[in-house]
Amino acid sequence: MTVLHVDSTIELWWVVFGFAAQAMFTGRFLVQWIASERAKDSVVPVAFWYFSLAGGLMLLAYALYRMDPVFILGQALGVLIYVRNLTLIYAKRRNS
């Protein structure tokens, strides 16, 4: 399939996985938008960070499979930021 740049069934499944990863990553914006609309204020719900982490890890796996150093670096940094945000959220809850 030249359109998807794949030469095997395994590569096709990785491309499908990559699309699913991108959908997960995009879903975080929908979660944030809906939460903000409901609150009539700009808010970032915890689910945003979970969608970010899941999508980021999935995209990192895809980037590693594709061996794309630019994509790998970008997703790896994002994953660290998402984990840190979740850590800060739960530390604040624990101290409250």
Secondary structure by P-SEA (a helix, b strand, c coil): ccccccccaaaaaaaaaaaaaaaaaaaaaaaaaaaaaaaccccccaaaaaaaaaaaaaaaaaaaaaccaaaaaaaaaaaaaaaaaaaaaaaaaaac
